[in-house]
Amino acid sequence: LNVTPDSFSDGGCHNSSVEAAVAAAVEMVREGADIIDIGGQSTRPRAPRLTAEEESARVLPVIKALAAELKGTGAVISVDTFYAEVARQAVQAGAHIVNDVSGGTLDPDM
């Protein structure tokens, strides 16, 4: 679930509001998704890199709301980040998995 305005896979259609992102995730679970991977940073070639604070502002409200919405469903929430601080905050907000596309190489604290 990309909550970026410049997503290459969905054109940024889930970043208009927390409610839109949560509705999209709930629909994914209804259609059979077991894991919802929430990313706030584009990894497309030449995409500008966000700061950890910018990424947190995008993903944390969605993770908090989605954790409440999906409670008891068995669905798993993943955060797609290479920042250790975003990962920590996301787990505190309700994420179960950290998906680091860098394999821990971009943030030494990861």
N, C-alpha and C positions, 0 to 999 in steps of 0.2 A: 504494500500500500504506500504509494509515493505521495508525500505531502510537500511536494516541491512545485513551484510554478513552472519549471522547465523540464519536467519529466519526459524522457524520450519514449517511454512505454505507454503512457496514458495522456500525454499532453497537458498535465497539470490539473486534471479534472477533480482531484480530491483535496486540493489545498484551499478551497474557497472558505471553508469553515470547519471547525471541529466536528460539528454535527454531520456535515457532508462526508467527512472521512470516516466517522463512526458508522454511518449508514452504509457506506460502501463495504466496510469490513464485516458488518453484520450480514450483509447480503452474501459475501464470500463464504462465510461460515455456513449460512443456510444452504449454499450450493455445494458444500462438502469440504471446504478448506479446513485443515486441522491447525495450521500455523498462519498467523497474520504477521508478516514482516513489515515493520513501519520504518520508512526512511525519509529523512528530511534533507538529504544532501544528494545532489545529482552526481553520479559517477560517470556520466557520459564524457567522451573525450573533450578536452579543453573547457570543461565546466569550471566556473570560478569556485574556489573552495570557501565554504562558510567557516566562520569561527564556531567553537563549541557552543558559545552562548546563542548564536543565531540558530544553530541546529537544534539545541534544546528548546528554544521558543517554538519551533515547528512541531517537534515530536512529542514533547512531554504532555501538553494538554490532550493530545489524541490518545496517548497511552493511558493516562489517568481515566479518561472518559470511557475508553474501550474496556479497560479492566473491570470497571463497574458494570458495563453493559453485558459483558461476556461471562461474568461470574457464574460458576456452576455449569457452564456448557462444555467444559473440557477443552475448549479452544486455547491455543497457546499463543502468547504475544511475544514477538521478537523485535528487537530494535536493531536497525542497520546503521552502525556508526563505527568510526575508527578512533573516536575520542573516549578516553577512559572516564572522564567526568560525565559525559553524556550517558555512557553505559551505566555508571553508578546511579545516576538520577533516574534513569529509565527503569532499572530493576526496582528501585524504591517506589516508583510510580505504578508498578505492576507488570513489567516485562519479565518473561521467564528465560529468554535466550538473548544472547548478544551475538549478532552477526557482523563480524569485522572483515570487510572486504580486503583489508591489508594484511590479515593474518597477524596482527599485532605489531606490524613494522612501522606504522606512522606515528604512534604515540607510545613512548617508552613505558608509560604507566599502565598500558592496557594489559 
